[in-house]
Amino acid sequence: MNTVLYLVIPCYNEEEVLHETARQLKEKIEIMISKGTISNQSRIMFVNDGSKDKTWSIIKELHNKDSLFSGLNLSRNRGHQNALLAGLMTAKDLSDVTISLDADLQDDIHVIDRFIEKYHDGYDVVYGVRSSRAKDTWFKRNTALAFYRFQEKMGVNSVYNHADYRLMSKRALEALSQFKEVNLFLRGLVPLVGFDSCIVEYERNERFAGESKYPLKKMLSFAWDGITSFSIKPIRFVTLIGIIIFVVSILVTFYCIIRKLMGDTVDGWTFLSCSIWVLGGIQLLSIGIVGEYIGKIYSETKARPRYIIKEILDKKTV
């Protein structure tokens, strides 16, 4: 087959793992080329995300020794998602299909063959999904589950137990390029692209060297970015609270007036109680209404495509 495959691997301070990662990926790609599964024009693209160690030097060394390796060097650190997008947008013009994965090889590279099989079956997007979280700690396993459930409640369309190990066809990447937003959460954006998709399950490996680039603080920030980039439900929650407090304030006002008429209050109590409740309700309701408009403006500024065409059938007649 003549399918040109590009593996896109974002790298940030990965000097400890890069040589071993390159060795295993080179072996895998060469086997696939020899079997005719992919074209000999396929490449392994490392994207250096402003690393402070020898990562870029190693990438240049690998490229100089073997043309199978290619590299992309960002001018400064832009974060994992931006580095990944840079690699994908560069690779889309050079390949038929791309597969993104992390440099630590926790993603099982032996399922790449199944990704390609699914692509030839007609799928434009193939998600690598973890079959189990048994190797995770109790805390990480349960916080991940809570995160996916919370995302679902917030209206974010994402694939459960999927990170960024995925295959995308050229036309899927072309569609993704129409999304112009800066605050990236690709796990939520890719499902918005549409096209036929499926999942391939795999067992996630332990990181064989180096440290994770996603500590708890960064993971929480990433999760919050994912929710706020795709949902205005938090704003609507404030609006709902405002409506409830406003309705309660009206009831409290009637209650205070009745207590006043019955002479069962001290001077100033009725005015103070009514003022606090009514003003609080109005303020929350006003914040919610303003938030609704800001939410719509926020959605507009993302400049997401109104539609993406999958195929056209047109029989012209003279």
Secondary structure, DSSP 8 states (H G I E B T S, - for coil): ----EEEEEEESS-TTTHHHHHHHHHHHHHHHHHTTSS-TT-EEEEEE-S-SSSHHHHHHHHHHH-TTEEEEE-SS---HHHHHHHHHHHHTTT-SEEEE--TT--S-GGGHHHHHHHHHTT-SEEEEEES--TTS-HHHHHHHHHHHHHHHHTT----TTEEEEEEEEHHHHHHHTT---SS--HHHHHHHH-S-EEEEEE------SS--S--HHHHHHHHHHHHHHH--HHHHHHHHHHHHHHHHHHHHHHHHHHHHHTT-S-TTHHHHHHHHHHHHHHHHHHHHHHHHHHHHHHHHHTT--S------------
